[in-house]
């Protein structure tokens, strides 16, 4: 339990550190500031990096989703990956005990063949849950990457049309952005 709490604290601190790294440096004030340079004074919004999100999810289940602020995805991946690892461990422990039992029996007896069959079933269960875990881990990484890419999708889609006026030294630049 202690390792789990330490892992959560490290995950939270990584998320806050990643936010701090993405904040722009504030420019020094001088007397000659143009209108175009004045946009640098406004702090930029946090936008998660998809690569960082994928790497966090590769290391810790659900960490990339926490970084991308996809909160409801976190328990899904933590529970599914934890369940698969628990079942694989349980099947591996059963297989080890069945191997020990089989070694104590005489080959060719009915108990020996039953222990052999139970051992093979336990190892098959272990391998199946490890493959399911690998698939869940792959989906965890891909989901974190996609959640980071689509972080501000709702904000971008709400502005289908925007007109921008950009002052230039020799005039004004007018742009029209249409999102579809």
N, C-alpha and C positions, 0 to 999 in steps of 0.2 A: 504494500500500500504506500510505503514511503517513497519508493521509486516512481510510482504513478504520480504522486503529488509533485515530486521534483520535476518530472517530465512536463507536467502541466504548467508549472511556474516558468520553466525554460521556454516553453512554447509561447506563453503570453509575453515574456520579455522579448523574444524574437520578433513577434508581431509589432510591438511598440518600437523596437529598434529599426525595423524595416520602414515604418512610417516616418521616423525621424530622418532616415537616410534620404527619403524622397522629397523632403521639404526643401524648397529652393533657398539659397542664401539671399538675404536681403541686401540690395545694393546700397552703397554709401550715398548719402545725400550730397548733391552739389547744386549749384545755382542754375546750371543749364540742363534742365530736364525737358526732353521733348515729350509730346503727347504719346508717341509710340512707346517710349521708354517707361511711361508711367504705369503701364500694365504689369511691369515687373514687380511693383510694390504689393500687388494683391497675392496672397498666398495661394498656391495651387492646391486643388483637392487631392486627397490621397487616391491613387489608382494602383491597384496591386499589379505586380509584375508576374505574368503567367509562368515564367520559368521558376521563379522563387516559390510560387504556389505549388508547382509540380514537385519540386525538390523537397519541400516541407512535407507533402503528402507521402512521398517515397520514404521519408525517414520516420514519420509518426502518423498513424491513421487519423485522418480528419484535420491535420494541421494546416494543409493548404486551403481547406474550406474555411477554417478560422481566419486565416490570413486574408482570404478573399471575402470574408464576411457573409458566407453562405451558411448561416447558422443551422438551418434545419437539415443540412446534408451531413453534418458532423456526427450525430448519434447513429445515423444509418451505417456509415462506414466503420465507426468504432465498434459498433455491435456486431456487424457482419464479419469483420476481420477477427475480432476477439473470439467470436463463437467458433469460427473455422479453426483457429489455432488451438482453442480449448479442446474441441472434438478430436483434432489430429493428435494432440498430446495424450488425450485419454485413450485413443486407439493404440498409440505407440506403447503406452504403459501396459495395456492389456496384452499386446503382442509380446512384449518382453516377459510378462508373467507366464503366458502360454508357452513360450519357448523354453522357459525353465522347467515347466511341468512336463513338456514333451521330452526333454533331455533325461528326466528321471524315469520315464516309462521305457518299456522294452519295445524295440522296433518290431513291427508286424502285428502288434496287438490292436484290438479295436479301440482301446483308449488312446493309443499312440496315433492312429489314423484320425480319430476325432479331434485330438489336440492339434494335429497338423492342419486339418481343415479349419479349425477355429483360428489358428495362427494366421493362415493365409487370408481369411476373411478380415481379421483385425488389421493386417498390413494393407489390404486393399482399401479398407475404410480410411486408414491414415493417409494413404496416397491420394484418395479422392478428396478428402478435406484439404490437403495441401494444395491440390490443383484448384479447388474452389477458392481458397485463400489467394492464390496467385491471380486468379481472375478478378477477385474483389479488389486486390491491391492495384491492378492495372486500371480498373474503373475508377478507383479513388484518385489516382494520379491524373487520369484524363479529365475527370470531373473538376478537380482543382484547377487545372489548366484552363478549361472552358469557363469556369466561374470567374476566373481572373480576367479573361478576355471580355466577358459580357458584364463586367462589374457595373459600368455606367450606361448600359444599353437602354434602359428605360428613360434616362435623362436625354440621351441623344435622339431617341425616337420621338419624344414629345415635341421636338423642334423641327418640323418638316421643312420650314422655310425660314431663312434668316438673311437679313440684309446687313452688311458690315460696311462702315465708312472708316477708312484708314487714312489719316492725314500723312502726306508725304512732303518732303522739303520743296518739291516743285509743283504740288497740287494735291488732289484728293483721289484716293483709289476707292471705287465702289465695287463691292463683291456681292453676289447673290448665291447662296448655298441652298440647294434643294436636295433633301434626303428622301430617297425612295427605296 
